[in-house]
Amino acid sequence: DGLAHAVKIAEDFLQDDPFVMFLGDNAIEGGISKLIEDFDKNDWNSQIVLKRVEDPTSYGVASFNDDGSIEYLVEKPENPPSNLALVGIYMFDHNVFKAVNAIKPSDRGELEITEAIQWLIDNDYTVFPHVHEGWWVDTGKAPDLLEANSYVLSELIPLVAESATIDEASTVDARVTVQEGAKIINSVVRGPTVIGKNAVIENSYIGPFTSIYHDVTVKNCEIERSILLEASTVKDIDVMLRDSLIGRHAKVRSNRDMKPRGVVMNIADNSTLWI
């Protein structure tokens, strides 16, 4: 019933504590620890994160007064008052519950968080606008998720766990993180890349900007700029797998030893497959 409704039904749990509302499809450079610190040491009632975007018509947009304070917020405007869009990261104190209980559902039947913030502004509560200057990615689509993955990997400090195994036939460059229990056998791994716990990479090439999660098996494959989630298996693929998302417990195999040869697949709703 809307983002403000999510806040409303959490009141009994949150009570008077300040809190962060962070929409899960956002990835932001540097995280939000510094923003939390700023919110904690100031007497603001809310802090919202804004980012300059090329096309503000797809977002909630802020209009400013001459003193730099927020005048109003507008959702997906045809004529944006600025290029500063809300990115889905908010901090509130307990006064937001007054707002979410005061507003009415929008035309689409939802309690809008932008209207709750506007209520705070209209009732003289302090809403501080933080303009984020680093990268920000809304990961609602597969290419955006891969882009965010690339950014995050570039920020990581590489580390090879003591319990990881890398044999002498393998080449692993200095930008690769290898977690506990992972095994790299007769393979080339180039970073920035993460190999998760207990993953097995054998007779394979793992290229830059690839995230391989826990308990994944990769054998006789070449993979680049991709994300493989936990317990997935990719084996015996004779073309490079790149710009790909492989889900949990998924299996990607060659059927070259099967007769007759053909393409065999189970594909989820709204998938895109390149062969």
Solvent accessible surface area in square Angstrom, and as a share of the most:
residue,aa,sasa,rsa
1,D,122,0.63
2,G,16,0.16
3,L,68,0.34
4,A,0,0.00
5,H,51,0.23
6,A,49,0.38
7,V,4,0.03
8,K,76,0.32
9,I,121,0.62
10,A,29,0.23
11,E,65,0.29
12,D,125,0.65
13,F,173,0.72
14,L,28,0.14
15,Q,120,0.53
16,D,107,0.55
17,D,88,0.46
18,P,84,0.53
19,F,27,0.11
20,V,53,0.31
21,M,22,0.10
22,F,78,0.33
23,L,48,0.24
24,G,81,0.78
25,D,62,0.32
26,N,17,0.08
27,A,20,0.15
28,I,14,0.07
29,E,67,0.30
30,G,64,0.62
31,G,40,0.39
32,I,26,0.13
33,S,87,0.56
34,K,123,0.52
35,L,10,0.05
36,I,78,0.40
37,E,93,0.42
38,D,23,0.12
39,F,18,0.08
40,D,113,0.59
41,K,136,0.58
42,N,59,0.30
43,D,128,0.66
44,W,41,0.14
45,N,25,0.13
46,S,0,0.00
47,Q,2,0.01
48,I,0,0.00
49,V,2,0.01
50,L,0,0.00
51,K,37,0.16
52,R,122,0.45
53,V,24,0.14
54,E,180,0.81
55,D,77,0.40
56,P,15,0.10
57,T,51,0.30
58,S,62,0.40
59,Y,60,0.23
60,G,6,0.06
61,V,0,0.00
62,A,0,0.00
63,S,11,0.07
64,F,61,0.25
65,N,62,0.32
66,D,162,0.84
67,D,118,0.61
68,G,41,0.39
69,S,47,0.30
70,I,8,0.04
71,E,83,0.37
72,Y,82,0.31
73,L,17,0.09
74,V,47,0.27
75,E,73,0.33
76,K,111,0.47
77,P,14,0.09
78,E,158,0.71
79,N,131,0.67
80,P,46,0.29
81,P,55,0.35
82,S,33,0.21
83,N,68,0.35
84,L,18,0.09
85,A,0,0.00
86,L,13,0.06
87,V,6,0.03
88,G,4,0.04
89,I,0,0.00
90,Y,9,0.04
91,M,1,0.00
92,F,0,0.00
93,D,24,0.12
94,H,79,0.35
95,N,13,0.06
96,V,0,0.00
97,F,11,0.05
98,K,99,0.42
99,A,0,0.00
100,V,1,0.00
101,N,82,0.42
102,A,47,0.37
103,I,23,0.12
104,K,153,0.65
105,P,84,0.53
106,S,27,0.18
107,D,161,0.83
108,R,155,0.57
109,G,46,0.44
110,E,55,0.24
111,L,17,0.08
112,E,18,0.08
113,I,7,0.03
114,T,15,0.09
115,E,70,0.31
116,A,0,0.00
117,I,0,0.00
118,Q,35,0.16
119,W,63,0.22
120,L,1,0.00
121,I,31,0.16
122,D,95,0.49
123,N,65,0.33
124,D,136,0.70
125,Y,55,0.21
126,T,65,0.38
127,V,13,0.08
128,F,73,0.30
129,P,22,0.14
130,H,49,0.22
131,V,42,0.24
132,H,20,0.09
133,E,127,0.57
134,G,22,0.21
135,W,36,0.13
136,W,35,0.12
137,V,9,0.05
138,D,56,0.29
139,T,23,0.14
140,G,59,0.56
141,K,148,0.63
142,A,49,0.38
143,P,94,0.59
144,D,44,0.23
145,L,69,0.34
146,L,7,0.03
147,E,67,0.30
148,A,5,0.04
149,N,21,0.11
150,S,18,0.12
151,Y,76,0.29
152,V,64,0.37
153,L,7,0.04
154,S,71,0.46
155,E,81,0.36
156,L,83,0.41
157,I,156,0.79
158,P,55,0.35
159,L,125,0.62
160,V,71,0.41
161,A,18,0.14
162,E,182,0.82
163,S,67,0.43
164,A,18,0.14
165,T,70,0.41
166,I,62,0.32
167,D,47,0.24
168,E,180,0.81
169,A,67,0.52
170,S,17,0.11
171,T,83,0.49
172,V,36,0.21
173,D,45,0.24
174,A,92,0.71
175,R,124,0.45
176,V,2,0.01
177,T,18,0.11
178,V,1,0.00
179,Q,53,0.23
180,E,87,0.39
181,G,25,0.24
182,A,0,0.00
183,K,98,0.42
184,I,0,0.00
185,I,57,0.29
186,N,78,0.40
187,S,3,0.02
188,V,50,0.29
189,V,0,0.00
190,R,124,0.45
191,G,0,0.00
192,P,14,0.09
193,T,2,0.01
194,V,23,0.13
195,I,0,0.00
196,G,1,0.01
197,K,86,0.37
198,N,83,0.43
199,A,0,0.00
200,V,43,0.24
201,I,0,0.00
202,E,44,0.20
203,N,61,0.31
204,S,9,0.06
205,Y,36,0.14
206,I,0,0.00
207,G,0,0.00
208,P,34,0.21
209,F,65,0.27
210,T,0,0.00
211,S,21,0.14
212,I,1,0.01
213,Y,99,0.38
214,H,45,0.20
215,D,77,0.40
216,V,0,0.00
217,T,39,0.23
218,V,0,0.00
219,K,69,0.29
220,N,54,0.28
221,C,5,0.03
222,E,82,0.37
223,I,0,0.00
224,E,48,0.22
225,R,78,0.28
226,S,0,0.00
227,I,21,0.11
228,L,0,0.00
229,L,52,0.26
230,E,44,0.20
231,A,31,0.24
232,S,0,0.00
233,T,23,0.14
234,V,0,0.00
235,K,51,0.22
236,D,31,0.16
237,I,31,0.16
238,D,101,0.53
239,V,102,0.59
240,M,63,0.28
241,L,35,0.17
242,R,147,0.54
243,D,75,0.39
244,S,22,0.14
245,L,71,0.35
246,I,20,0.10
247,G,35,0.34
248,R,151,0.55
249,H,126,0.56
250,A,32,0.25
251,K,150,0.63
252,V,44,0.25
253,R,135,0.49
254,S,35,0.23
255,N,26,0.13
256,R,99,0.36
257,D,130,0.67
258,M,106,0.47
259,K,171,0.73
260,P,125,0.79
261,R,151,0.55
262,G,37,0.36
263,V,98,0.56
264,V,120,0.69
265,M,84,0.37
266,N,154,0.79
267,I,87,0.44
268,A,79,0.61
269,D,130,0.67
270,N,156,0.80
271,S,58,0.37
272,T,110,0.64
273,L,88,0.44
274,W,224,0.79
275,I,159,0.80
